[in-house]
Amino acid sequence: MRRESHLSRHNADHGITRVVSFDVDGTIVESAFNDVIWLQVIPELYGRIHDIAFAEARQHVTRAYEAIGEYDVRWYQLDYWLDRFQLGVTQEELLRRHGHHVRAYPDAVDAVRRLRDRFILIVNSGMSDEFIRVKLEQVGLREHFQHLFSAVSLFHVVKTHHYYQRMCELLQVSPAEIVHVGDHYDYDYVAARRAGLQAWFLQRDGGSRQGPFVVSDLREFADHFNEGDGLEAPNSDHRPRGEVR
């Protein structure tokens, strides 16, 4: 007889899993596309307009980024920077022009296709809506997600537990009915778990965190879904139940 896991009991008490939520960068797609846009394309356009070399243009651009800082929501808003630098292109045009640089993780594609018919699939990302849409469209996964949630679009600098709570309100779903997975320990695991979601930590880099809710790829994550509607965590008698350390 299969032993009942902590998460299976949690589902029995609070409702079955209805929604599976994915982070995007580092989870579904590689993060390199962001560097292409912010550190290559924008400096190239800036240098062309101001007739300066790429190295000097990149220095000007990165100094402007740093002056704003990552704790300001404008840091993440591409349209803000395109307007500020007067680059004469919309964010949609820019992203689609360079979208061929987006690369999906093969295990992510496999996991999404395995889960799409059994659960409502959504995205929760720190990037803007347009970034999310272009990335998912470029790798052929956009049609599988019913809702795309952006921390920036909800005026959160990062994904906090308040952000996840707001997302649940908009979705009209109890946090306990949502499973979220992502590669950032604080934003995808700690914050989501604090908001009441069933959070899993994706550790692609072979890091040192351990626990029953740590996976090394999304195929492993999808394997934990049982044949019913719930999700079963691996048994782990020698670790604190439900904890990642």
C-alpha positions in Angstrom: 0.0 0.0 0.0 1.3 3.4 -0.9 2.1 5.6 2.1 0.1 8.8 2.2 2.3 11.8 1.8 2.1 15.1 3.7 0.9 16.9 0.5 -1.7 14.2 -0.3 -3.2 14.8 3.2 -3.1 18.5 2.6 -5.1 18.1 -0.5 -7.6 15.9 1.2 -8.2 18.5 3.9 -8.3 21.6 1.6 -9.3 20.4 -1.8 -7.5 18.7 -4.7 -4.9 20.3 -6.9 -6.7 22.3 -9.6 -3.9 24.6 -10.9 -0.2 24.0 -11.7 1.8 27.2 -11.8 5.2 27.7 -13.5 7.9 30.3 -13.2 9.3 31.2 -16.6 13.0 32.3 -16.7 15.2 29.4 -15.5 12.2 27.1 -15.3 10.5 26.9 -18.7 13.0 28.9 -20.8 16.7 29.7 -20.4 17.5 33.1 -19.0 20.0 34.0 -21.7 17.3 35.8 -23.8 17.1 38.5 -21.1 20.8 39.3 -21.5 20.4 39.5 -25.2 17.8 42.2 -24.9 19.1 44.2 -22.0 22.9 43.9 -22.6 23.2 43.5 -26.3 20.2 44.7 -28.3 19.5 47.9 -26.3 23.2 49.0 -26.2 23.5 48.4 -29.9 20.4 50.6 -30.7 21.6 53.3 -28.2 25.1 53.3 -29.8 23.6 53.5 -33.3 21.5 56.5 -32.4 24.2 58.3 -30.6 27.0 57.3 -33.0 29.2 55.7 -30.3 31.0 52.4 -30.0 29.1 49.4 -28.5 31.4 49.3 -25.4 30.7 53.0 -24.6 27.0 52.6 -25.3 26.8 49.5 -23.1 28.5 51.5 -20.3 25.9 54.3 -20.6 23.0 51.9 -20.6 24.2 49.8 -17.7 24.9 52.9 -15.6 21.3 54.0 -16.2 20.0 50.5 -15.2 22.1 50.7 -12.0 20.8 54.2 -11.2 17.3 52.9 -11.1 18.1 49.7 -9.3 16.4 46.3 -9.2 14.0 47.4 -6.3 12.3 49.9 -8.6 9.5 48.4 -10.8 10.8 50.4 -13.8 13.9 48.2 -13.8 11.8 45.4 -15.3 9.7 47.5 -17.7 11.2 47.3 -21.2 8.8 50.0 -22.6 10.1 52.4 -19.9 13.7 52.0 -21.1 12.9 52.1 -24.8 11.1 55.4 -24.2 13.8 56.8 -21.9 16.6 56.0 -24.4 14.3 57.2 -27.3 15.2 54.1 -29.3 12.3 54.4 -31.7 10.9 50.9 -31.4 8.1 49.3 -29.4 8.8 46.5 -27.0 6.6 44.1 -29.0 8.6 44.9 -32.2 11.9 44.5 -30.4 11.0 41.2 -28.6 9.5 39.6 -31.7 12.5 40.7 -33.8 14.9 38.9 -31.5 12.6 36.1 -30.2 14.5 33.4 -32.1 17.1 33.6 -29.2 14.5 32.1 -26.8 15.4 28.5 -25.8 13.1 26.2 -23.9 14.3 23.4 -21.6 13.3 20.1 -23.1 12.1 18.8 -19.7 9.8 21.8 -19.4 8.2 21.2 -22.8 7.7 17.5 -21.8 6.2 18.4 -18.3 3.8 21.0 -19.7 2.5 18.6 -22.4 2.0 15.9 -19.8 0.1 18.1 -17.4 -1.9 20.3 -19.8 -5.0 18.0 -20.0 -5.3 17.3 -16.3 -4.8 20.7 -14.7 -5.3 24.4 -15.4 -1.8 25.6 -16.2 -0.7 29.2 -15.4 2.5 31.2 -15.4 3.7 33.4 -12.5 6.8 35.4 -13.6 8.7 38.5 -12.5 8.9 39.7 -16.1 6.5 41.9 -18.0 3.4 40.4 -19.8 5.0 41.0 -23.2 8.2 39.2 -22.3 6.2 36.3 -21.0 4.0 36.0 -24.1 6.8 36.3 -26.6 8.9 33.7 -24.8 6.1 31.1 -24.6 5.0 31.8 -28.2 8.5 31.3 -29.5 8.8 27.9 -27.9 5.3 26.8 -28.8 3.9 26.6 -25.3 1.6 29.7 -25.1 -1.6 27.8 -26.0 -1.2 25.5 -23.0 -1.4 28.2 -20.4 -4.8 29.6 -19.5 -3.5 32.6 -17.5 -0.3 34.6 -17.5 0.5 36.5 -14.3 3.3 39.1 -14.1 4.6 40.5 -10.8 5.6 43.7 -12.6 2.1 44.1 -14.2 0.6 43.8 -10.7 3.0 46.5 -9.5 5.2 44.1 -7.5 8.9 44.4 -7.9 9.4 40.7 -7.1 7.1 37.8 -6.3 6.2 38.2 -2.6 3.6 36.3 -0.7 1.3 39.3 -1.1 1.7 38.9 -4.9 0.7 35.3 -4.8 -2.3 36.1 -2.6 -3.4 38.7 -5.1 -3.0 36.2 -7.9 -5.2 33.7 -6.1 -7.8 36.4 -5.6 -7.8 37.2 -9.3 -7.9 33.5 -10.2 -10.6 32.9 -7.6 -8.9 29.7 -6.4 -7.7 28.8 -2.9 -3.9 28.8 -2.5 -4.1 25.2 -1.3 -5.4 24.2 -4.7 -2.4 25.6 -6.6 1.0 23.9 -7.0 3.8 26.3 -8.0 7.3 25.4 -9.2 10.2 27.7 -10.0 14.0 28.0 -9.7 14.3 31.0 -7.3 14.3 29.7 -3.7 12.9 32.9 -2.1 10.5 34.1 -4.8 9.2 30.7 -6.0 9.5 28.5 -3.0 9.5 30.6 0.2 7.1 33.3 -0.9 4.6 30.9 -2.6 4.6 28.6 0.4 4.1 31.5 2.8 1.0 32.5 0.7 -0.4 29.0 1.2 0.5 27.5 -2.2 2.0 24.0 -2.6 5.5 25.1 -3.6 8.3 23.1 -5.2 11.9 24.3 -5.7 13.5 23.6 -9.1 17.3 23.3 -8.6 18.8 22.9 -12.0 22.3 23.8 -11.1 23.0 20.9 -8.8 23.0 23.1 -5.7 23.0 21.9 -2.1 19.4 22.4 -1.0 17.7 19.2 0.0 14.2 18.2 0.8 11.1 16.3 -0.5 10.0 19.4 -2.5 13.3 19.8 -4.4 13.6 18.6 -8.0 16.4 18.8 -10.5 14.2 19.1 -13.6 10.5 19.4 -14.5 10.2 15.8 -15.7 10.9 14.8 -12.1 8.4 17.4 -10.9 5.7 16.0 -13.3 6.5 12.4 -12.1 5.2 13.3 -8.6 1.7 13.8 -9.9 -0.3 10.7 -9.2 -3.0 9.3 -11.5 -5.7 11.1 -9.5 -6.0 14.9 -9.2 -3.5 15.4 -6.5 0.3 15.6 -6.2 2.3 13.2 -4.0 5.5 14.3 -2.4 8.3 11.7 -2.1 8.5 10.0 1.3 11.4 11.3 3.4 11.5 10.1 7.0 14.9 11.6 7.8 14.0 15.2 6.9 11.6 17.7 8.4 8.3 17.0 6.6 7.5 19.5 3.9 10.7 21.5 4.4 13.6 22.4 2.1 16.9 23.3 3.6 
